[in-house]
Amino acid sequence: MVNVDANTRPGTLLRHWLGAILTILIVAGITACGDTGPDDATSQRRPDSGAGGEDLAEIQKRGVIHFVRFEEDSLGVLPRNQIVSQSNIELARRLAERLGVKANFLVVETPQQAMDMVVSGKADVIADNFGATKERGEILGLTEPLMEDEHVLITGKNGPDISDPDQLQNMEVTVLAGSLPAETIQRFAADNPAANISVRELPLPKLWPLLLNSIDKKEPVIALVPRTGAEALARLRDKIKIGARIGEPVPVVWAVRKDAKKLKTRINNFLTKTLVTEVPDRDSDWESIKESGILRFATHNGPGYLLWKGSLHGLDYELVRRFADENDVELQVIVVPESTDLTEMVESGQVDMAGAVTTITERRRKEGVEFTIPILETSQRVLSHKDSPPINSLRDLDGRKLTLQVNSAFIDTARQLRKQGIDVDIKTAPEEFSFGDIIGAVANGKFDATLEDSNLAEVQSALYPDLVAGVVVSDPLPQGWMVAQGNTSLLQQVNSFLESFLASEENRAMVNNYFKPNPRLLKAAKTRIQPGDPLSPYDELVKKYALEHNLDWRLVVAQMWQESNFDPGAESQVGAQGLMQVMPRTAQEMGFQPPLFDPEDSLQAGTKYLNWVRERLDEELPADERLWFALAAYNAGIGHLRDARALAEQLNLDPDKWFDNVEVAMLKLSEPRYFEKARYGYARGEEPVLYVRNIRDLYRAYTDLASGEVARKKTDDFILTTIFASRPLCDSAPQDWSLIKPAASHLFDAKTEKSILSLACFGSP
């Protein structure tokens, strides 16, 4: 078996072509997958869905309520200024709790598919932003409106004037396929034929990347979207131009079966009691917070608050959400840019509390805030190049140069070292340098050394093999939340919660380990297996479900090792479960009821999800790139992958190649200047980068150890077509044919090899 390193550049055109063909042959099955997705979950081990006509009593007897939502990460974009406890998915979960049943979530691509599932009894409730129309009301039972929205035109600053509907002429308007904006613009075009308006309908995965990538161009796309979506984009990109409203405002509702009247009544009562329609202007003391029912928390998008695998995570978010839940108040998260001072927002009363993994300092206290008891403590450590003299003690820093970001906490640490008599040279990086740029410059030898938080130093060393972590240079620094000075009622309430929460050994361990790297990302895979030996304890199960979804079983084994180290009881910090570390909500969308600690359930759900993600990627992508992208999306969520591909194009990298291109952009999504303009916000970019690299390397090792029982459904013709389509092979066919044959050995035998080669090179006789 021949392994082709994706990072090497073959010396000849033929070798380059053969490497690409070999990779395609290995993963060729991924182009031939059947049409499966979350909406076919009924064919997998899905709980009984019930039959059409079921109402509340039948749902409660069944013990499960099936919600359906539209395809996308559940939050659509990172919530930057909203009551996060009132997102559709959170409201649905709370409704299920009130009804005393489990919540099961299914995903569809279009509103029409959601309607069909509810009408047929495969789902009970459309729990998403569903536009109410007279036609839909005749088919479904529509709840009271959650809000009202309208459809507006948007384009980039260089786009045409779209402010007046009467002046629209000779333009193409792009919309989400099968949506109300599509119906609205079609109707507008029909009513105004002289305007010569054409309409292009695209699925969601194609619409947003196209729109975002065109904003800065000379001829940006013109789209019709809900105003809420337009305003969210405008907060991310200052070159977005919001134009005229087209059509009338539309109520946004949930929907149930027409005859599910009791269920509809309970939902209406729940929404009426739960929905907050307006955030009042008030003081920040605890009594005012309780009276309003809303806690306002300001933060930065980053490690303390981020969207990951379609769910909100981060230590600040996890803790403040628990505090809000415990005190029966809604949580409003207000995300501001890194350049905005959280201290000032608290001191001025714009918010009640703030925190973003915030270090407790006297400087901040002097600016008018008080801190809670410490939540976490972390130290700082040196990073340097492996070929430079090691820095294993503070005295090893004498004569060395630390390059640091201006105004960072690391500057204060370095100055303290000099006060202690360490002769270290402190340099500030150019203003345009991000922290990631500094790390990269140390790794390539441009800078001598820098500082990093101790819990992240190991991750940086794994990302950049030329980096080594050195001496710890600071005592652990305490971190906490801020409230305004004098707001003793709120401070006492929060401190009481934190003291109680952190008194639990389990909770304290969760907090202490929150920012430590995933040990499975850093653990070296052991491939000391003799040819013919099992690769894992679960090879036969893997083969079964890999074949079902047209995946190479050895790739799935490599992914399984990366996810869980073959431990079926593994559970991650964010709640992913089992051999394939599937998130509980994702499992539900794939048709499986958590928990997923049973090996067969986990493998079935994981392979189905990997295939589902892969099918959402561009069909035009090369087969190998589609696989790397699918693995990255499996790890980080498809939203962050889309952001990374869009950023890659802006950085003049290839958005269709993972290694050395999109992976570079993914790493930059942990830097404010990039993630603050990204639709899904901050990403822990090092995780998917290490994840894909590790799986690729282990997969290559496995291909040398075990035969490739690759899924073959619909792939044989593809493989032969690929071989026949290119003539460079024929230049040196006799010596290089042997490289291709092993990857597709089931297609060849001794009698046919010569004739196939002849056909490929010279055509039919």
N, C-alpha and C positions, 0 to 999 in steps of 0.2 A: 504494500500500500504506500502511496506517495503522499506526503503532507506538503501542502503549499502554504507558506507563511503569507498572510494577508499584508504584512508590512514590508515584504521584500519586493524588489523590482527586477524581474527576470531580464537577462541580458539581451534576449532576442525577441522579436515579434512572435515567433512560434512558441517559445517557452511561455511568454505572457498569455498567449491565447490558450495554450494547453492548461495553464493554471486556472484560468477562468472557467474553461469547460469542465475541468475536474471538479471544481467546487460546485458547478451547476449540476453535474451528474450526481454528486453526493446528496444534494438537497433538492433534486428535481421534483420530488413528490409534492413540494409545497405549492407548486403552481396548479396542481390538479385537484385541489380540495373541493368537496361538494359544498352546497350552500347550507351551512349550518350556522347557527348563532343562538343568542339567548332566547329568541322567540320560538325556537324549536325545542325549548327545554322540556316540553311535555314528552318527548321521545326518550329523555334520559330519566333518571330516578327522581322525578319531581313528585312532590306530594300530590295527593288527589286534588284536582283543581275544582271539583264540583261540577255541576251542570248548570246550564242557563236557567234563569228564573230564581236562583238562590237569593235569599235576603239575609238580614242580620242574624236571625236565629240559626240558620243553617251554617253560616260562617263561624259563629261562636261554637257550634257543635263540632265542626270540623277542626277548630283550634288554630287555623291559619287563614290570614287574609292576604290575597295576592294583589299587590300594587303593580302597576305598569308605568314606566316612564320612558322618555325618549332617549335614543342612543346618544351618549356623550358621557363624560365624567359627570357624576351625579350633581355636581355643583356648577357645571358649565364653565365657569371661570372662578378664580380665587375670589371669595367675598372680601371686598376691601372696605365697605362701609354699609353693613347691613346687620340685622338681627339674625345671627347665624343659627340660633335655635329655632328660627322660623323658616328655614329652607324647606322645600317640599319634602325632601327625604326625612328630615328631622320631624316635621309635622306628622308624616305618615307613621313613623315609629312610635310617636307619642299617642297617636290615635289607636294604634294596635294595642298599646299598653292599657289604655282606657277601656278597650273592648275586651281585654283579657285573652288576647290571642297573639300568636307569633306573626311577625311581619315578613312577607316574602316578596322580593322585588324582581321584576322581569323587565327586560329592555327591548324596545322596538326602534325601528329606524324612522318611522313616519307616524303622524297622528292617525292616519287611516288604519294602520296596523294595530294601534292601541284600541281604536274603536272596535275593530273586528274581534280582538281578544276579549273585550268586555262583553260584547253582544253574544259571543259564543260561549261565555262562561269560563274561559281560560284565565281570566283576570277579573278582579272584583272592582277595582278603583283605578281610574287614570289619575295619578297623583303627580301632576306636572303642570306647567303653564299651558293650559289647554284653552284655546280661544272659544268663546261661546258664540254660536250663530244659531239662527232659527232652524236651519237644516239639521245641525247637530242635536239641538234640543228635541227634535222629533224622533231621534233614534235613541238618545241616551237621557238619563236623568242628570241634569246639571245642578251643581251646588250653587249656593250664594257666591257672588264674586269675591275672590281673594284680593283683587285689585283691578284697575283698569289700565290698559296699555293702548298704544297707537302705533301705526306703522309709518316710519319716516325714511326718507332717502338719505344715504350717506355716500361719501366719496372722499378722496384725498384733496389736499389743498390745491393741487394742480388740475383738479377735475372741473367740469363745467358748472355753471350756476344752476343750482337745484333748489333754490329758495322759493320759487313760484311755480305751482303745478301748471298754471296756464301758459308758462313759457318753456315747458319741456319739449324739446324737439330732437328727433334723429339720434336716439340713444338706446343702448342696450342696458337693461336693468337685470341684475343677477339676484336670485332669490333662493331660499331653501325649497327644495322639491317637495311638493305635496303639502305646503304650509298655507296658512291664511294670508301671509304677505304675497305668496304666489297667486292666490285667487284674487287678491286686491289689485295687484298690478295688471293681471290679465284683464280684469274688468275695466280698469282705467284705460288700458290700451284699446280695448274694444269700443269704449265710449268716446275716445278721442282719436279716431283713425288718422286725422291730419297730422298728429304729432309724430307719427312713425316711430312708435315705441316697440322695441322687440324685447322678449323676455327669455332669459336663460335660467333654467332650473338645475340646481346642483345639490347633491347630498351633503350633509353637514361636514363630513371629513374633508371635502374638497372646497366648500364655500368659504370657511373662515381662513384657511391658509392663503387662498387666492386673494381674498380681500386684504388681509394684513400685508401680504408681500407686495401688493400693488400701491399701497398708500403713498409711498415716496416717489413713485414713478411719474413720468410725464403724462401718461394717460391712465389714471387709476380706474379701478372698477367702480361702477355705480351699483349700489345694492339697496334693497328695501328690507328693513329689519325692524323689530320692535324697538320703541324708543329706549326702553330700559337697557337693551343690548347696545344700542348706539352710544348712550351716555357712558356705559361701562368701557367701551372701546376708546371713547374720547379721553377718558381719564388715563388710559395707557399710552395713547399716541396723540401728540399735540397737533399732528397734521390731518386729523380726521375732521371732515366738514359735515355737519348735520344740516340737512335741508328740510324740504317741505313735508308735511304730513299728507299721506295719500289715504283716502277713505276715512271712515268714521272710527272713533275709539272702540276698542273691543274689550268686553269683560273677560277676565282670566279666571277660570273655574277649575274644579275637579269634576269628574264624571263617574257615574255608576250605571248599572243596567236600568232600563226604563222602569221595570217593575220592582226594583229594590228600594221601595219607598222608606222603610224603616232605617235602612243603612244610610240613605241620603239625609234623613232627618237627624240621625246621630252625628253625621259628619258636619252638617250645618251648625248644630248646637256646639260641637267641639270647636269649629273654626271661629264662631262668634265669640266664644269665651276666650280663645287662645290668641287670635290674631291681634297684633298691635298695629294700629293704622297710623299713629303719629307718636313721635318721640317728643315728650314735653320739654320745655326749657325750665330747668330747675336747679336747685343747689345739689351738692355732692355728698351731703351727710347721709348716714344710713337710713334715717327715717324718710328722707325724700326719695331715696332709691327704692325702698320698699313700697312707698305710696305710688310711685310711677310704674313699678313692676319691671323696670329695665335697668341693667347695669351696663354702663358705658366704659369699655376697656380699649385703650389705645396701644398700638404695638407697631413694630416694623415687620414686613414680610421677611421671613428668614427662619433660622433653626427653631425659634420659639413659636412660630405660626406659619404653617405651610400646607399646601394641598399635595397629598402624596397618595398614589394609587386610588384616586377618586374620592378621598376622604380628608377631612381636616385633621391635622396633627400638629405637634410641637409642644414642648413642655409648658410654656406659658398658656397656650390654649387649653391643653388637657386639664391643668389645675384650675384655671379661672372658670372653665365650663363646669367642673365639679362643684366649685364654690357657688356658682349661680344656681345649679340644679338643687343643691342642698338647701338653698335659701328661697327657692321657688320664685326666682326672677328670670326674665329673659335676658340673654346675653347679646349685646350689640358690640361687635368688633369693628374698630375704626383703624384702618391700616394707613399709615402715612409714610412718605419717602424717608430714606435714611437721613436725608439732610434736614428733616423736620425734628425739632427738639421736643422729645416726649415730656421733659421736665416742664417746659413752658405750658404745654397743653394741660397738665395736671394743675399747675400752680394757678392758671387763669380760670379754671373751672370748666374748660371745654369738655373734659372727660372726668370720670370718677377715679379711675385707676389707670396705670400704665406699666408696661414692662416688656422688654424684648431681650431676655437673658441679660438683664441690666446689672452692671457691677455697682455695688454700694460704695459711694464716695462722699467725702466731706464737701467737695466742690458742688455736688448736686444738692446736698442738704442746704448749703448757703443760698441756693437759687430758689428755695421756697418749698421743698418737698420733704416728706419723711418716708422712710423705708419700712417695709414689713420685716419680720424676722427673716434671716437668710433661708433661701430655698435650696441653693446649690453653691458649691465652692469649686473653683477650678484654678489650676496653676498654669504657668507658661513655660515653654521649652524651646531650645535652640534647634534650628534645622540648618544643615550645611551640606556641601557636596561630599560624596563618599571619597573622592580622590584628594580632598584637602585634609590638612591635619585634623584629627578628631577633636571635638570639644566636649570632653567628658567631665570637666570641672569648671568652676567659675574662672580660675586662673588661666585656663586654656583660651579664654576670651581676650586676654591681653594681646593687643596688637591686631585683633581681628575687626572686621567691619560688619556691622548689622545694618541692613537696609530695611526700612520700615515705612508704613503708610503714615502720612502726616495726620496729626490729631488722633491717632489710634491709642488705645490703652497700652500697646506695646512700647510706645515712645516713653511713657511714664516709667515703665519697668526698666528700660535701658538707662534712663537718666538716674534712676535709683542705684543701678549697678555702678555707674561712674562715681556716685557719692560714696559708695562702699570701697572705692579704691581700685576698681577694675578698669584697666586702660583699654576700653572698647571704643571704637570709632562709630558714632551714630550718624547714619545718613538717611535722609528722607527720599523716598522714591519720587520720580516725576509725578505731578498731580494726576496725569491721565492714567497712571499705573494702578490697576486694581490689585487687591491682595493676591488673587490668582496669578496675575502677571509677575508679582514679586517671587512667589513660590516657583514659577516656571523659570524665572531668571536665575535663581539659585541652582535649580536642577540642571540648567545648561551651562553653568559656570560663569555667567555674566555677573552675578552678585556673589559675595562671599558667604553670607549667612543671613538668617532672619529669625523671627520669633513666631511661635504658633501656640495655640491652646494645647495643653498636654493631651487632652482626650482626642484631638484630631491629628496629632503629629504622626501617629502610626498609619492613619489613612493616607496622608500625604506621601509617606515613604513607600506605601504600596502603589500609589498612582505613579510616582516618579522613582523608579529603581535607583537613580543616581543620588537620591536624597538619603541622609541619615539623621535620626533624631538624637540630639545630644543632651546636655545637662538641663535640669529644671532650674529656672532662674528666678522664680518668685514663689512666695508662700501662696497657699490657696486663697483666692480672692472671692469674697461672698457676693452673691447675687440675689436680688429680691425685687419686689414690686414697689411702685411709688404711689403715694396719696398726698394730697395737699397738707402742708403743715397746719395743725389746728383741727384737722378732721379726725378727731380721736374716736368718734363713734364707728366710722368705717374701718379705721386702722385696727381697733379692738376686735371687730367682727372678723376681719381677714386673718389677723394673727391667731385668733381662736381656732379658725378653720385649719390653718397651716399647722399649728401645733398638734392638733388632733390627727390630721392626715399623716404628718411625718412621724408620729409616734409609732405607727405600724412599721415593722421591719420590712414587710413586703413593699409598702409604698416608698419607704426610704430607699430601698434597693432600686426600685423603678426610677426614682428621680436621679440617683447617683449614676445609674447606667445609661441614662437617656441619651447623652451625647457621645457615648463611647461607640466606636465603630462596630458594625455587625461582625462578630468574630468569624462568621462563615465566609465573609468577603476576604478576610485576611489569612484564613487557614489554607495551607497548601494541600492540594488534593493528592492522595496517595494512589498511584497507578501501578504499584508493584504487583501486577496480576499477570499470571502466565497465560499465554494464548490458549483459548478454549475454556478458561475458568470463567465463572460468572462475574459480571461487572458489579453486580449489586445483589442484595437478597431478593430483589423484586423484578428480576429480568423478565420473567414470563408475563407478569402483569403489564410491565412497560411495553413489551412487544405487542400485546393485545390492543392497548389503547393508542399507542403510537401508530399502528397500522390503520386503526379506525379513522385517524385524523391526518393520515399521510405525512407522518413525521418519521425521521430516522430514530429508531429506538435508542441508539447510542447517544444521540444528542439529548434525548429526554433523560437518560441516566446521568449525563453530565450536568444537566440543569437540576436534577433531583439532588445530586451531591451538593451543588452550590446552594440550593435552597435550604436543605435540612440535614446534610451529612448522613442521609439515609435513616434519619430518626423520625418515625411516624408520629411521635408525640411532641415534636418541636412546635413551639409557639413564639412568635416574634414580639418585640416591644410594641408594635402597632396592631397586634392581634392576628396576624397571618398564621395559618394552621397547617400542620401535617407535612407529609413528604414534599409536596409541591408548594407549600406556604401560600395557599389561596386565602384571600381575605373573605371573611364570612359573607359580606354583602355580594362580592363577586360570585361566591359559590351559589348563593340564592339565584343570581341572574343566570347562572349556568344550569339551574334546575336542581341544585343539591341543597339539602337542609343542613346547616352547620350543627355540631362541630365536624371537622373533617380529619379526625385522627385515624380513621380506618384507611389503611393503605390503598385499597381499591377505590374508595370514594375520592380520595385525594388525587390519585393518578388520573382518574376519569375526569374530574373537574379541571385539573391543571392542564391536561393535554387539550381538553375542549376549549379552555380559555386561551391558550397559546394559539390554537388554530383560529379562534374567533378574532383575536387581535390581528393576526397575520392577514386575515381576509379584509380587514378595514384599511389596509395599506394599498398604495397605488399598484394596480396590476402591472403597470409598465416597469416597475422596479425589477432589477435583476434578482434572480431567485435567492442568491446568497445574501444580498443586501436586505431583501425583504425578511429574511430569517433573523439577521442581526437586529434590525429595527423591531421586529416582533418581540425578541428577547428583552430589548431595552424598555419597550412599552409594558411588557409583563412585569418588569421590576419597578418602574417609576410611574406608570400610567401613561395612556396614549396622549393625554394632553401635553405633558412635558416633552414627549417626543415631537409632537407637532411644533411646539415652541422652539425646540432645538433645531429642527429642520428649517424653520423660518429664519432663525438667527444665523444659521450656517450660510444661507443665501445672502443675507445682509453683509456677512463677513467675507464674501467672495470665496467661500468654501463650497464643496459639492453637496447639496442637500440630499442627494441620492446615494451617498456613500457614508457608511458608519465610521469605519476606522480612519483616523487622522482627519476627519471632516466633521460629521455631525457629532461625534463624541467630543470634539474640541468645543463645539458650541454648547453641548450639554454641560460641560464643566463650567462654562462662563455663566450659566444660569444660576450660579450661586453668588454672583457678583451684582451689587445693586444697580449699576449702570445698565445692566442687561435685563435682570429679572423684573425691575420696576416697570418695564415696557412690555413684558411678556404676559400673555393672556392668562396663563396658569401660575405666574409668579415664580417665587424662589424654588429651586430644585436642589436636592442633595446630589449634585451631578456626579460626584465621585462614585456613588453606589452603582448606577447603571453602567458606568464606564468599566469599573472593576468587574461587575457581574458578567457583562458580555465577554470581556477579555478572558476571564477565568473559564467560562463555559467553552469558548472557542478552543482554548489550549487543551482542556481536558477532553473535549470531543475529538480533537486530533489524535490524542494518545489512545483513546478508545477505538478509533478506527483501525489502529494497528493491531489491536488485541482481539477484536471480535468481528465476525462476519457481518456485513451490512444488510440485514434484513429490512431494507428500506421499503416503505409503502410504495406499491407499484400501480395503484389505481390510476388509470388514465395517463401514466407517465411515460410509457415505453415509446409512444409515438413522439412525444415531446423530445425525449433524449435523442432519438434518431434524427428528428428534424433539426435539432440543434447541431448535431455532428455534420449533417449534410449541408447546413446553411453556410458554412465557412470553408473557403478553399485553402487558407494558410496551412492547415493540417497536412495537406497533400505534399507540401514542399519537402517534408522529411518524414513522410508517413511510415516507412519501414521501421525506423528506429524508435519513433515516438508513439506509435499505435498502442504499444504495451502500457503506456501510462493511462490511457482512457479505458481500455478493456476491463480492468479489475473493478472500476467504479460502476460498471453496468454489465457485469458478467452474465446476468440472466438473459441478456439479449444475444449473446454470441455463443457459438460453438466452433470447433475446429473446421467444420465444413463450410460455415458461412462467413467466417472472418474475412477471408480474402475477397469474397464477392461483395460484402458490405463496404469494405475499404475501396474497392474498385468503383462501386456505385457512388460513394461519397465524393471521390476525387474526379471521376470522369463522366458521371451521369449515366443514364440508361443506355445500353448498347443499341 
